[in-house]
Amino acid sequence: MLPLTQGRALELFDRDLPVCLLHEDGSEIGVNIHTPGTEAFEDVGIDILTGKRIDLDILEYIPDIKGNPQAMEVIAELAAKLPEMEIDGRMSEEFEAKVWEKRMPDLTPAEQLAVELDRFTYDYDTALYRDSSQSMTENVSEIAEALKQRDTHDIALWLADIAADGTAPEERKRAMELLEKLAEYKPLAKIEEMEEQNYNMVDNVLNNGAGEKAQKEENKKVQEKPAAKPSLKARLAEKKAQAAGQGHEENIKNKQREM
């Protein structure tokens, strides 16, 4: 992790929003809200970053900050620009989406497209999207991995159905644009993404040992994770199958009426 210096803190917050304070030891960042016309001792402030952790839980006890859009904008920017930090507390849907939006310029091509697919799914069918214990971060990770593996058949069929028969013109337009991006995504980018994941390199040789270790840790997490609802991709496939089944039943009924 890069050291949190005075210069870096100023780079993180270069706008005239709620004042962000860097403590003298360089290990903490706080959010301070000052109301014009009041004394400084009336300011509302709290340390939001300490060491390697961003504390969202504490905001539950500071409604003046949690309910301040500018303050939450600053905190989202902090989380986006310091992705190596661990986050304590659950991010709201709105906050998590804002963090990913601010991260977009620094994401890999697969992650950028995954974010767009995730947001379209949320906007198109929020109930379907929420029918899972997964967060946006988990959904984006899942879709990005599917893109890298070229396992996008179910997503493409779902988008094609919306592009052809969507109820709103804007939905059909977005689905068509995503289909085009899906077709244009090149697996060559996968090489770069693998290099980023296997960042321990010696003389330009990937350190596969580091990748194996990370995979073992991931497998352990999966084994320890409690049973969850089907993944987003699986639910898209199920919805596609249900729609096809309903269409088949309707055709049978129509033929019976004709007879």
Secondary structure as UniProt FT lines:
FT   HELIX           6..12
FT   STRAND          19..22
FT   TURN            24..25
FT   STRAND          28..33
FT   TURN            36..37
FT   HELIX           40..42
FT   STRAND          44..50
FT   TURN            51..52
FT   STRAND          53..55
FT   HELIX           57..61
FT   HELIX           63..66
FT   HELIX           69..81
FT   TURN            83..84
FT   STRAND          86..88
FT   HELIX           93..103
FT   HELIX           104..106
FT   HELIX           109..124
FT   HELIX           126..130
FT   HELIX           136..148
FT   TURN            149..150
FT   HELIX           153..165
FT   HELIX           169..184
FT   TURN            187..188
FT   HELIX           189..197
FT   STRAND          201..202
FT   TURN            203..204
FT   STRAND          205..206
FT   HELIX           208..224
FT   HELIX           232..258
//
